[in-house]
Amino acid sequence: MSQPVQPPNQPQQPYGGQPADGNPYAAGPGAAAPAAPTGNPYGDQPPAPTGNPYGDQPPASTGNPFGNPQGQPAPFGGAPFSPAPPASPIRNGLALGVLVAFGAAIVASIVYGVLLGSIEREFGYAAIGVGFLVGFAAAKLGGSNPVTIAAAAVFSVGAIYFGQLIGYAMVMADAAQVSFSEVFLDHFDTVTRVWKEDADFMRYLFIALGAIAAIGGAKKAN
């Protein structure tokens, strides 16, 4: 069977014609085709950041990462480290005064004992000088703390007592023709017994005066 022949020169739909069915972008007759986009397809966008992308950030800390800035709490909930407080000058002066009083008492007792042993007689007024020396030295170097003054008075009593024992031992050693160390160390009980037998009111009085002189010497030093 023969097919019908299509009429020649059937009009075709041009690109610039009426909008085709379903094509919303087709232009009307005689309209120019839309130009292709040029330049930055993302125009009107903020420029890309330049320089340090982390600007306006606080600078990284340097040095010790575990440092504790002032006013900030210590890490891990602990207390910030603080140096030990310095020692109190009052306590230092008190300790120095007691040590000086003790050292002065030892020196004074030896001098006092040698003096008694050399003259072979008791010299009571020297006991007052012993107390004054102990109190003056203690207060001069350790201050006029009441504890220092009391320690000087007690040490002065001991200095006078042991000084008299030294004098007795020297006299006994000279009479027995033996060394002082043998009498004082090996027969110390004998020395103290003879001292008690010879002790009288005046001896105890000078010992008490020596303690009073220590207090006076401490006040004189300041």
KAMOJO-V680676 format. One record per helix or strand of 3 or more residues. SS is the DSSP state (~ for helix, > for strand). FROM is the first residue (numbers start at 1). TO is the last residue. If there is no record, write none. Layout:
SS:FROM:TO
SS:FROM:TO
This chain:
~:75:77
~:89:119
~:125:142
~:146:176
~:180:186
~:188:198
~:201:221
